[in-house]
Every structure is written in structure tokens, then in C-alpha cells.
Amino acid sequence: MKTKAIFYHAGCPVCVAAERNVAVALDPARYDLEIVHLGTAKARVSEAEKAGVKSVPALVMGGAAYHINFGAGIEVLR
């Protein structure tokens, strides 16, 4: 069974670089990776907040949010 992983980002250069690295690092045989661009999917900002995302880029998996660098605070994406 694959683990669900959601990568949230806002499209900034930091986020795009992190997206590339995450996509390469996660084994597709073990992880079902979904990429969510919160700049274009504003309806999913509250979902990201509920998952514990405080800033993007962030990876949520196994019920935990892992913040990668700092591109933008979640509050500016609302």
C-alpha cells in the first residue's frame, strides 16, 4: 500500500526547486505524490492549514507537515 504525500507550493522559485527535488526523492512505488499549487488552487489553502502547513513549500505525509525552506507564509495565500 502506498503512502499518500501532498506537496503544497505557491509557484515561487524556491517552491519549484523543492518540487523537483521532492518528485525525484520520493519512490513512486512507495508514495502516491500529489502536487498542489496553492496560488492556482486557492480552495485548498484551508486544507493545507488543517494539515499543519504554516509556509510553503511543504510536504505533508503520514499526518505530519514538513516545511522545506521558506517561500511564503500560508497567510499570504488566502
N, C-alpha and C positions, 0 to 999 in steps of 0.2 A: 504494500500500500504506500502510495506517495504522500509526502508531507506537503501541505499547501503553504506556499510562500507568496507574499504580496509585496512588491517593491513600489513604494509611493515616491513620486518625484514631481517637480514643477517645471521641468524643461530647461533649467539653467545649465551652464556648462559643467558645474560640479555634479549636478544630478545626472546628466547624460554620461559623463565619465564613469560615475558609480554604477549606472545601469549596465553599461558594457561589462564592467568587472564582475558584477553580480551574475549576469547572464552566463558568463564564461565559467565562473566558480561553482555554481550550483549544478550538480549532476542531474540531468533531466530524467534519469532512471529513478532517482530518489525524490526529486522535488517537482511539484507542479507549480511553476512560477507564473504569476500574473503581474504585468506591468501596468501601473495606474498613474497617468499623468494628471495630477490634480489641477493643473492650470486649465485643462480642457474638460475634466470630469468633476466640476465643482460639486455636484450632487454627492460625491463620495468623500468629501472633506470630513463630514461628521463621522463617517465610518472609520476613517483613519484616526481621528481623535479618540474614538471609543476603543480602538486597538492600542492606544498608548503613544501614537505618533505625536511628537512635540515639534519636530522640524523635519524637513526633507533635505536630502534623500534619506529614506528609512526603509528597512526591510522588516516585515512582520512575519514571524513563523513560530509555530509551537506556542502561540499565545503570548509571545514577547515581541516588543518593538526594539529593533537595533538601529540606532541612529548612526549614520555614516557622514562624517564631516558636518558641515553646516551650510546649506544653500539658502534656506528661507524658513522662518518660523511658520508653523501651521496657521497662526492667526492671520497672516497676510494673504492666505489662500481662500479665506471665506468669502 
